[in-house]
């Protein structure tokens, strides 16, 4: 089982996480909201954002809901989520400090239960617990791809590539197989984004400072830059949305 960071970790990380969210150039929240509306899941009356963090989806999701409950176990994450709600004048959002175990244990039910990039959601049986919390739909969103054509390639060639903790492709495949085996009628939608940035040779040398003496390093630089001082690197990021019915959608 993958490691789940503590409440203290997320409290300390909350400000940085919010800044990363603010600087993100990817319109995943906007695109996911539009897709959920097209799929007939939005608009909805009651909505739970489980492990909602600093509120990345508030701006686009909350206007589609009557009551939006953002649940997270980190006090500091909720602090920044409140800032996000105030920034966009969202008055239908409730902030609830609660861990996933307590969220699963209470009797509150929602029309739609949503969870994005949730580090505590790691096992198939938790999908059934999400269903127990939902009257109509369960929606899970995770990143399944994150690579670029420079640093990812260099890591591979230098033998230092590690599994990206944000790449949940195998976990989402496991979830999909489980839902299929349970005949739960799951659906999926992938959102792929690409962006480019200029990378200088100096930046690469600084990034791989500890690899300067690697026998392949200098030949790698020559192969990448081919005598140039700057090259363009393309990053590809893919999110996968899994969604399935949980109960009587006519209610």
N, C-alpha and C positions, 0 to 999 in steps of 0.2 A: 504493500500500500504506500502511496506517495505521502511525503511529509506534509502536514498541515500546520502552517505557522500559528503562533499564539496570538492572543488578543493584544499583548504588548507589542509584538512585531508589527501588527497592522496599525496600531495607534501611532507608532513611530514612523511608519511608512506613509501614513495617510496624506500628509501635505505633498510629498513627492508624487504620490499616485495621482492626486488631484491635478497637479501641474502637468503631468504626462497626459492625463485625460484632456486638459484644456488645450494642449499643444497638438494633439492628435489631428492629422490631416485626413483621417479616414472617416467617411460618413456612414459608419455601420449603424449607428442609432437611427439616423434618418431613413436609411434604406430598409432596415428591419421593421420600422414602424409602418412604412408604406406597404411592405410585403404582408404584414399581419392584417392590415386593413383589406388588402386584396383577397387574402385567404378567409376573410369573414370572422377573424378573431377579434379585431378592433372594429368598432368601439365596444367597450365592455363596461359593466358597472363596477365590479370589485376586482382589484388587481394586486397581486403580491409580487414584489421584486425581492426574491430571497437572496441574501448576501449581496445586497444592492450597492455596497461600497460607497463611493463618493457621488453616486447619482448620475452616472454617464448617460442613462437612458431617460432621465426625467423630462428633459426638454421636449423630446419627441413622443414619449409614451404617455405622460400624464394628461395631456389634453384629450387623449382618446379614452380616458377612464373617468368613472364617477368618483371612485375612492381608490387612491394609490397608496398602498402600504409598503414602505421601504424598510426592509428588515436587515440588520447587520449586527454582529456582536462587538464591533469596535466603536467606541464612543467618538473617537476622532474622525473615523470615516463618516459617521452620521453628522458630525459637525460640518464637514465640507459639503455633504449632501444637502444640508439645510441652506448653506450659502448658495448652492446651485438652484434650489427651489426658489429662494428669494430673488435671485438674479432674474429669473424668468416669470416672476409673479404667479407661481403655482400655488394655489390655495387648497387643493384637494389632496395634498400629500401628507401622510402621517409617518413619523419616524419611530421605529421600534427597535430597541436594543435587545437582541435575543440571538442566541446561537442556534445552529441548525437543529440540534437535538431537541431544544425547547420549542422551536418552531414546529417541528414534526409532532411534538407531544400535545400541543394545545388543540382545542376543538374548532378554532377559527377556520372557515372555509372561504374560498375566493372563486369567482368565475374563472379567472385565469391565474395560474401560478407560473412565474417566469424566473429563470436563474441564468445569469451570464457569467462566464469565467469564474465559476464558484470553486475554490480550492477544496471545499469540504464535500463536494459532490463527486464521489469517486467509485461508488459501488452500484451495481444494477438494482439491488433491492431498494435503494433510495429513490429510484424512479417511481416505484409503487407508493412510497411515502408521499412523494409529490402529488401523485394522483389522488391520494386520500385527502389532500388539502384542497383539491380543485373540484369545482362543480362542472366545469366545461372543458378547459384546455390546459395542458402543460406545455411549456415552451422552454427549451434549453439551448443556450448559445455558447459555443466555445471556438477558440482559434484552432485550426487544424493544419495551418501551414504558415511559416514565417522564415523566408530565406532571401538572401540577396546574391547577386552573381559575382561579388567580390570577396567579402569577408567569409561567407559560408564556403565558398570554393577554396579560399586560402586555408581555412581551418581544416578542411578535408585533406588538402595536400600536405599540410604540416603535421597531420596526425593528432590534432588537438580538438577536433570537433566533439561537442557534447550534445546530449539530447536537450533540446529547447524545452524548458519547463512550461512554456506557453503553447507548445505544440501538442494538442490533445487529440490528434487524429486517431490513434489506436483506441483511446478511451471512447471517443464518439462512435467508432466502429463497433466496439463492444456494446455500447448502449443500443445502437440500432439493431444489432443481432438479437439482443435480449427482447426488445420491443416487438420485433418480428416473431420471435418464438412464442411470445405471449399473445399473439394475434391482436395487438392493440391498435393496429391501423396507423402506424407512425408515418410521417412525411419528413422530408428534409429539403433544405434550400441552402446552397452555398453562395457566399458573397466574396468575390475575389477583387483585390485592389492592387494596383502597382503604382509606384512612384519612383522618380529618379532623382539622384543627387550627385553633385560633382565631388569627387574624392581625389585629394592630392597624394602624391607619393610620400610626402612628408607625414601626412596623417596616418598612412598605413605603417610607416616605419615607427612612428610613436606608438601606435596601437599594438604592434608586435615587438615592442622593445625587448621583451624577454626571449624572443625567438631570433634575435639578431645573429646568433652563432649557429643556428640550425643550418645544416648543409644545403637545404633546399631554398632557404629564404631569399638570397640574392637572385638566384635563377628564377624564383617565383615572381619577384618584383619586375624583372626584365620581361617575363612572359606576360604579366598583367599590363604593364605600362608601355612596353615596346618603344622606349625612348621618350615618351611623353611625360610631362610633369603632372597632368591631370587626366582622369578618365571619368566616364559616367557610369554609375552603378545603379542597377534596377533592383528594387525590393518588391517581393510578392508576398502578400498576406491574404489568407483565406479564412473566413469564419464559416462555421456550419450551424444552421438552425435546425434543431429537431423539434417537431411538434406533433402532438397526438391528443385525441379526445379522452376526456376523463369524466365520464358520467353522462347524464341526459342533457344534451345541448338544447333541448326544447324548454328546459325549466328557466 
